[in-house]
Amino acid sequence: MSNPSKPVRPAGAPSALEVLVRDKRFRGADGVLVHAIDEIAFDVPAGSFTTLIGPSGCGKTTTLRIILGLDDDFAGHIRLPEKEGRTAVVFQEPRLLPWRTAEDNVRLALPDAMESENLDDLFAIVGLSEMRNRYPSELSLGLARRVALARAFAIKPSLLLLDEPFVSLDEMTATRLRQLLVTVWSARRTTALMVTHNLREAVQLSDRIVFLTERPARIRGVEVIDRDRSARDADWRERTVRDLDRRYSGVL
Ligand SMILES: Nc1ncnc2c1ncn2[C@@H]1O[C@H](COP(=O)(O)OP(=O)(O)OP(=O)(O)O)[C@@H](O)[C@H]1O
């Protein structure tokens, strides 16, 4: 008999990403133990955009690596949104193959079943329709990052992880790319978790922000932002950033 208090979810439908890391330590090359994560537990609701924000070295990238299954030497448990779903990652650097065109870099990521996928819409959304045949050396860093975003969304991931995807860009390019990310994510909605140092970026993009402490990481607080993204104008963003900075001192 089903439990009436539990929502019924069709088999295979996406659920939240659930992250529980009770403890994570590294043994450095010099033998010294680094206690990276004390205890962090948070959910990323299905189809939402969550941001992980915290001081340098507090374990954000380590958390992404654990979610990706690249590091299984930890105490805790990860539950992915879909058991058989695909996970896409956008790294700090675009990581494009220099001898492949922009389109070929994207196509290389496609699973066999999607080999002949029509990518016209995707290239149009990311503003690369005219640059599909360019090589990475012919692209600015901002354009290369667009290719990296297109590559991530092309595989129709059930989980999208982004590790500071807009660092080292001038502010104007970063602003354009954040807007682009909202556009492409809205068109191809998926469960997303982004790591950033940038509170303004978090406020612009997220449905919720998870604040971490200094290493060893613990949860400082979780803030839900339920304002429609289209209503997050510059004034509202500045007020929200100031309010969060007051409550989470040192986060700016
Ligand atoms: N392979 C490793 N061996 C030893 N220590 C490591 C290893 N990987 C990470 N660490 C340490 O674990 C801690 C967390 O690192 P992590 O890269 O996750 O931090 P971060 O929050 O992503 O930092 P940043 O914001 O600067 O990118 C740091 O002190 C780091 O030096």
The ligand as a Tripos MOL2 file, in Angstrom:
@<TRIPOS>MOLECULE
LIG
   31    33     1     0     0
SMALL
NO_CHARGES

@<TRIPOS>ATOM
      1 N1         43.7730   15.8370   -3.7760 N.pl3     1 LIG1
      2 C1         43.9400   16.5820   -2.6760 C.ar      1 LIG1
      3 N2         44.8970   16.2850   -1.7910 N.ar      1 LIG1
      4 C2         45.0830   17.0110   -0.6650 C.ar      1 LIG1
      5 N3         44.2990   18.0860   -0.3370 N.ar      1 LIG1
      6 C3         43.3290   18.4140   -1.1900 C.ar      1 LIG1
      7 C4         43.0940   17.6950   -2.4070 C.ar      1 LIG1
      8 N4         42.0390   18.2720   -3.0500 N.ar      1 LIG1
      9 C5         41.6380   19.3190   -2.2710 C.ar      1 LIG1
     10 N5         42.3990   19.3850   -1.1730 N.ar      1 LIG1
     11 C6         42.2450   20.3660   -0.0870 C.3       1 LIG1
     12 O1         40.9010   20.2900    0.3730 O.3       1 LIG1
     13 C7         40.4000   21.5970    0.6590 C.3       1 LIG1
     14 C8         39.1640   21.8390   -0.1920 C.3       1 LIG1
     15 O2         39.5400   21.9830   -1.5590 O.3       1 LIG1
     16 P1         38.5020   22.4050   -2.6980 P.3       1 LIG1
     17 O3         39.2690   22.4720   -3.9790 O.co2     1 LIG1
     18 O4         37.3280   21.5280   -2.6570 O.co2     1 LIG1
     19 O5         38.0910   23.8650   -2.2140 O.3       1 LIG1
     20 P2         37.2000   24.9640   -2.9430 P.3       1 LIG1
     21 O6         36.2000   25.4220   -1.9410 O.co2     1 LIG1
     22 O7         36.6950   24.4570   -4.2350 O.co2     1 LIG1
     23 O8         38.2890   26.1010   -3.1750 O.3       1 LIG1
     24 P3         38.3290   27.3100   -4.2390 P.3       1 LIG1
     25 O9         37.1490   28.1420   -3.9560 O.co2     1 LIG1
     26 O10        39.6140   28.0150   -3.9130 O.co2     1 LIG1
     27 O11        38.3350   26.6760   -5.6190 O.co2     1 LIG1
     28 C9         41.5470   22.5570    0.3640 C.3       1 LIG1
     29 O12        42.2010   22.8300    1.5750 O.3       1 LIG1
     30 C10        42.4250   21.7940   -0.5840 C.3       1 LIG1
     31 O13        43.7570   22.2060   -0.4760 O.3       1 LIG1
@<TRIPOS>BOND
     1     1     2 1
     2     2     3 ar
     3     2     7 ar
     4     3     4 ar
     5     4     5 ar
     6     5     6 ar
     7     6     7 ar
     8     6    10 ar
     9     7     8 ar
    10     8     9 ar
    11     9    10 ar
    12    10    11 1
    13    11    12 1
    14    11    30 1
    15    12    13 1
    16    13    14 1
    17    13    28 1
    18    14    15 1
    19    15    16 1
    20    16    17 2
    21    16    18 1
    22    16    19 1
    23    19    20 1
    24    20    21 2
    25    20    22 1
    26    20    23 1
    27    23    24 1
    28    24    25 2
    29    24    26 1
    30    24    27 1
    31    28    29 1
    32    28    30 1
    33    30    31 1
@<TRIPOS>SUBSTRUCTURE
     1 LIG1         1 GROUP 0 **** ****
